[in-house]
Amino acid sequence: MKKLILARRFSQVFFLSLFIYILWSTGRTASLFKIDPLIAILTSISERVIIPGIIFSIAMLPLTFIFGRFFCGWVCPMGSIIDGLGIKAKNRPLNLSRIKYYIFGFIVVLAFFEIQIAWVFDPLVITARFISLNFIPSFTLAMDRAFIFLIKLLNFYAPLYDFYRGLKSSVLGVKIYYFPHSAVTMGFFLVICAFLFITKRFWCRVLCPLGAMYAIIAKFSILRRRVDECGRCMKCKINCRMSAINEDMSYKKEECVLCMDCIYDCPVRGTRFGWPVKAAKEQGKAAISRRDFLFLIASSFLLSGFKNKGASGAGKKLIRPPGVLSEREFLNKCVRCGNCMRVCPTNGLQPVIFESGFSGIWAPHLVPEIGYCEYNCNSCGNVCPTAAIPKFSLARKKEQKLGLAYIDKDICLPWSQNKECIVCEEHCPVSTKAIKTYEEIIGGKKIKKPYVDASLCVGCGICQNKCPTRPERAIKISP
Amino acid sequence: MKGSVFERLPNKKISRKGFVKLCGIGMASLALDNALLKFAFGRDDVSTGRVVKRIKGLHDLVAADGIDPYAITVKAVEAMGGMGRFVKKNSVVLIKPNIGWDRSPEQAGNTNPYVVGALVDMCFKAGAKRVNIFDNTCNDSKRCYENSGIEKIAKEKGANVYFVDDWNVVKAKFSYKSPMEGWPIYRDALECDTFINVPVLKHHGLTGLTLSMKNLMGICSGNRGLIHFDIGAKLAHLTDFIKPDLTVIDAYRVLKRNGPTGGDLADVFDMKTIIAGTDPVLCDAYAAKLMDKDPLSISGISQGVKYNIGSADIAKADVLIINA
């Protein structure tokens, strides 16, 4: 019985399921990233603020000091997916583990220059984005279609239909979410999975900056591996998914994710993990040399070109979520986790691709034709882990202006064709109506022609969403 | 019993030709099954509307005033002759309230939940097998259902409250020329034995007031904004298509300005009245009168009279007013 491996697998499945469950239920999604020190600390550094919940992520650091990189092997959802997919993958020794420190170093240095790019490589964010924007929408869509097929085409109305309706209001969701540009997030995730063709846990060994952050602490961790008896068969070394074991049976503590494989690979059962009896000598080389570190700092300046790309003019084309004031601050704080897009009840928040420059990729914007900003809702601010979308009370959120509506009189039915319509006025959620009307009598009929009162309009976009003209809407929100 | 199921399966290889054949036979039999099932239980995708029953109440219209919305709803329906008159044993009832907006009951954007609750109770007392409640909402449907309070109360009383499915519709077919021809209507609105329309009386920018005929827009799918053009005739034809058996107008809390969304409690006043009747046009006309408006100035009512769907002549009608 490989008890420890079973325990590790159980823990991986448990945390991955928990991760998906939390994203699915949309209740406490902000709390997910509170245990992620990379995101929490670096966003705080780059924005010079203490983001809420940072204390939880700092608590992860002493735990790592005790146990080592247990997070990577036992908790990380990305690690679990990579392990699950990579069961049959080949394991090859690699000597590239230094790269992840460079990546981590880049991110830290840039954070001091007020540029936050932790989101590009943070594994929790990548997995959350994949689950929210790809996995959940396609899974629910497939389930929905299967039910519709059974009900409609095979005529199983009555009990099955009631069951389907119950599912719809609980698990499945009333709305099947749709993100037109989510293929890019999918592609990014697939590339990371495709590294499995090179070796097991390639991502964790070579690229992951969160892993690097934990590795630096894990180097000094208390829990350690001991080899009491050895037949020099090298099985543990060959099988180690992190290539953490050295030729002389010592190991790189900063690389070990405590997967426990080496305990059971050993034919003489000579390996075990335990607390130190007496202070052991530090083993292994430094993770990154002084020369490399200086090189890293110097080369980081080259990346400063990243800065302000999103903030310059181009970003103003987009309607940002409610309460977002400065484009620069928003792009810096936003970690692109996709939480806001997952909870937006109308599906209106969508990931940006390149509209606001390279540094603005995957940040949310409102697409009124897909969904508007629900007036009585402040969910996006509530779930944002870094307060890039501020957390406002409902009353304060209602005052936030996302943009301003304007009417294209060439398309608008009352203006261009003297037809009665004013659907925009009907739906306007502001209690005194930001859309007013002129009355004109044409051919004995009273026609009401809408206009926008700019002082009242909050730019929620419901008018654009409900406007019946096609293909273009007669009323649009400009940011 | 040795080995797993897979080991016990016959180890037979299949040729490419055999595989193609097998797939073909499988698909053909599925298609045939499908066709047979459709033939046996298939439902039309086109409907000519509900079958008329024309059940008359004891009066043409009853208006009940009082403090408790639940009690006056019961009083109004009892004065019409009781729910047993409209709901037969083991029948399926559809109650269509207005749940269009993400508003609380106090803001009067939706039908009062207690009015809906009273109707559900009465339907089950009259022996209904099933009571369905739905609305095609304007705001996010989950938020509307929850914040209106209707979902909670109706579910407690045993009704089926569910969200609409845009794939489960039929196309409307009229015997006369109609602008609503071919409009997708939710199937459940037609496949019910009794249709009870429960609108809330409130202000509306385009039609002046939103009433029982306008409330029927909630059973329409599709790009509903287009109904607003020539809305009077469209609502009249829609009412004729559905022919509601009973209309109960909630005028308990009334939104007098900035409708149909409202949101400001200063725009709401308490009228504390429930109107019940079998003629949708007459009910609308009476409600318009309560709001000091000329019934014929509201396009739905004037077009309803024009197409002979009901009468708007309150003076001639048998109206009973109850003060509880």
Boltz contact constraints between the chains, C-beta under 6 A:
constraints:
  - contact:
      token1: [A, 148]
      token2: [B, 167]
      max_distance: 6.0
  - contact:
      token1: [A, 154]
      token2: [B, 37]
      max_distance: 6.0
  - contact:
      token1: [A, 155]
      token2: [B, 37]
      max_distance: 6.0
  - contact:
      token1: [A, 155]
      token2: [B, 41]
      max_distance: 6.0
  - contact:
      token1: [A, 165]
      token2: [B, 162]
      max_distance: 6.0
  - contact:
      token1: [A, 168]
      token2: [B, 163]
      max_distance: 6.0
  - contact:
      token1: [A, 174]
      token2: [B, 141]
      max_distance: 6.0
  - contact:
      token1: [A, 174]
      token2: [B, 142]
      max_distance: 6.0
  - contact:
      token1: [A, 174]
      token2: [B, 163]
      max_distance: 6.0
  - contact:
      token1: [A, 345]
      token2: [B, 140]
      max_distance: 6.0
  - contact:
      token1: [A, 346]
      token2: [B, 140]
      max_distance: 6.0
  - contact:
      token1: [A, 374]
      token2: [B, 140]
      max_distance: 6.0
  - contact:
      token1: [A, 376]
      token2: [B, 102]
      max_distance: 6.0
  - contact:
      token1: [A, 419]
      token2: [B, 229]
      max_distance: 6.0
  - contact:
      token1: [A, 420]
      token2: [B, 228]
      max_distance: 6.0
  - contact:
      token1: [A, 420]
      token2: [B, 229]
      max_distance: 6.0
  - contact:
      token1: [A, 421]
      token2: [B, 228]
      max_distance: 6.0
  - contact:
      token1: [A, 422]
      token2: [B, 205]
      max_distance: 6.0
  - contact:
      token1: [A, 422]
      token2: [B, 206]
      max_distance: 6.0
  - contact:
      token1: [A, 423]
      token2: [B, 225]
      max_distance: 6.0
  - contact:
      token1: [A, 423]
      token2: [B, 228]
      max_distance: 6.0
  - contact:
      token1: [A, 425]
      token2: [B, 205]
      max_distance: 6.0
  - contact:
      token1: [A, 426]
      token2: [B, 205]
      max_distance: 6.0
  - contact:
      token1: [A, 427]
      token2: [B, 138]
      max_distance: 6.0
  - contact:
      token1: [A, 429]
      token2: [B, 261]
      max_distance: 6.0
  - contact:
      token1: [A, 431]
      token2: [B, 258]
      max_distance: 6.0
  - contact:
      token1: [A, 431]
      token2: [B, 263]
      max_distance: 6.0
  - contact:
      token1: [A, 431]
      token2: [B, 264]
      max_distance: 6.0
  - contact:
      token1: [A, 432]
      token2: [B, 258]
      max_distance: 6.0
  - contact:
      token1: [A, 433]
      token2: [B, 258]
      max_distance: 6.0
  - contact:
      token1: [A, 466]
      token2: [B, 225]
      max_distance: 6.0
  - contact:
      token1: [A, 468]
      token2: [B, 223]
      max_distance: 6.0
  - contact:
      token1: [A, 468]
      token2: [B, 225]
      max_distance: 6.0
  - contact:
      token1: [A, 468]
      token2: [B, 226]
      max_distance: 6.0
